Amino acid sequence: MKTTKKLLAMALAAAMVVTAFAGCSGNNNTSSADSTSSASSEASTSSDASTSDESSATEDDGTIHPMRIVQPGTLCADYDTGMAAVNEKLKEDGVNIEVSVTRIPWDAYAEKLNLMLTTGEEFELLHVMQDVKNLSAIAGMGAISSIHESIQNYPDLYNKFSETDWLGTLYKGEEYAVPCYWRSFDNVMSYMDYRSDIAEKVGYDEFPDTTEGIIDLMKKSQDEILNETGMKAYSWMHQVQDTAHWLHRSYDTYPFYVEGTPTACRSHPDQDGTVDSFYESEEFKKDANTYYEMYQAGLIDPDVLNRDHQKKYDDAKFGAMLPSQTFDPATGVTMQQNGVEGAEVKWVEAFGSDVPDMIYTYVQNLNAISATSEDPESGLKFLNWLYASEENHDLFHYGIEGTHYTRDRRSQN
């Protein structure tokens, strides 16, 4: 498939470094690369307080403006050192902003974000994850601002992305966010990832192309991982927050898309654009029966409704990972770094490449300008600086080379 090489290249690039900064978020899918900073330790407003009220001379108007970012995850112990280096580089480059980051722990992100948006808390840049709270929903509540006019002042930033990428930022015909390059690829719903080294050990040289085969692989992989690591791996495929997109690809009625909200509306892109209730469909009954079978088999955490969201990522770092849509091949590199010998994670198209692909959003992660910002331009200034050079990008995401990370030159070959 045309996106496979691009996806794997991104994963390899992300695996290029062993970093105290990029690894702090605990989520390889939604809180690293262009969606995150070099930050970490428990999220708190203290990180904002240290910078938001400070000002100093610049070449522009004599004031350095605060540029506060809200993201999911946690802040690292050496956040202050890394962010000081970022702000020093911004100053050297003549960009009159001072960056700070507030991280909200993953298990509280959706609730805390809603509270911040509804109360009008002031900050400049919001990280939007379409699978948590989509762009249209946030724009519809007036929480973010259109950048349709202001983005024209940053042609270099605009041209970093394709016309298709920018289509994913539209609300009522106007751009409302800047895409995150690492999540601006085509549909990821077709992919599952799995530990191919474990699959081979339990007799699967190829990934199974039936639901029964996938469940059997899960059972055998769980036993093997428990024997090797002492950890019981569970399935974390679109549970609680979302629906089983991987499973839908096996149905004769596919393609269709289910928005993972409490109402669970289903759209039919290949028909007439109608929307119906997924909970009243035969496909939902099939989903429920399959997941009940998986639950009875011990493949789903018995405390899944109360389990800390972070647990799935923490366990995976040490090898406890069953076939999923949660992780990516870089997870295998992390396992190896944590002493899991021979760990290898691969992406595969669920139920084969003959099943049609469906792109439910052109861009999954974006950065939007908060409507509460007194200086909305500062967010675009920062993103323009971030994408201007590899040096800027790496400093913000990974920290200071030699202090916070070491680049593995071999992985660049």
C-alpha positions, 0 to 999 in steps of 0.5 A: 500500500502507498502509505506503508513505506511512509508510515514505517519511515516515520516510525524509524525516524522516531526511533532514531533517538534514545531520549529522556524528553520524547519518552516522557509522554508514554504514548508513542501514537499521540504525544510525540513527534510534532504533537509534543514538546520536550517537556515532562513530570506531572502536568501543572499550571506552575509551568505556565506561571514561571513564564506567562507573566515575564517579559523582556526586550525584543527587536519588535515591540519590546515585549516577549509574549507568552506562548502557552501550549496545552497537551496530554501527558506528563512533564519530565524532571528536566523540563526547565533545562530543556525549555530554557534552551528552547526559549534561548534559541527563540530569542537568538532567532528573533522570535518574540515569544516564550514557550511553556507547556502544560501537560494533562495526564492521559487518564484525565485529559478529555475531562480537564480539556473540556473544563479548560475550554468551557471556563475560558482558561487562557493559553495560546496553542491547543493540541487537537486529537481527532480521536479524543475530541475532534476539530469540528466539535472544538471549533463549534463550541467557539474554543479555537480561532480561524487561522484562514487569514493569518496563515497567509503570513507564513507561506513557509509553514503553509507549504510544509503540508499538502493540499490534502493535509489542509483539507483536514483542518477545515471548519465551515470552509476555513482553516482552524489548525495547523496539521501535525506532520507525524499524524498527517498521513492517510487512513490508519484504520486499516492497520493493526500492529503485533509482536511478529517475534511472538507470533512466529514462536506460537506458530504464526508466520503470517498474520491471520486474516480471520477474526477467529485466527486473530483471537487464537493468536492473541491467546497464544501470544498472551501465554507466551508473553506471560511465560517470557516476561511475567506480565499478562498482556491484554487487548487494547483495541479501541476500547471504552473511548472508541469502537472496533474499527479493526473488526468492522473491516471483516463485515460485508457491510464495510466500509462505514465509519462510527464516530466514537461518541456516547451517541455512536453515530454511523455514517455510510460514505459509499451510500447517500451520506445518511447517518444512523445509530450504530448501537441499533445495528447488527454490526454492533451486536457482532462487535459485542459478541466478539468482545464478550468472547475475548473478555471471557478468554481473559484477553481484555483487562477485567478492570478495563473501565477503571484502568489507568489509560497509561497502563497499556503503554507502560506494559507495552514498553516491556513486551506486554502487547497483543495485536492492536491499533494502539501502538506502532513499530517503534514500540518494538525498538522501545522494548529492545531498549528495555531489555526485551530481546528479539522484540519486533513489532510490525504493522499489517492491514487487518483482514488483508489488503483486498478490503477497501480503505476508508479515510475518516479524516485527512489529519488526525492530530493538529495544533489550534489557536485557543480563542482565549489567547490575547496574542493568537499570532504567537502560536503560528510564530512558534509553529513557523519556527518549529518547522523552519529547521531540523535543529529547532524541531529536535531541540523542542521535541528531544531536548539538548543533544548529549544531555537529554538524548543521544542520536544513533547514527546507524539508524539513519542509514 
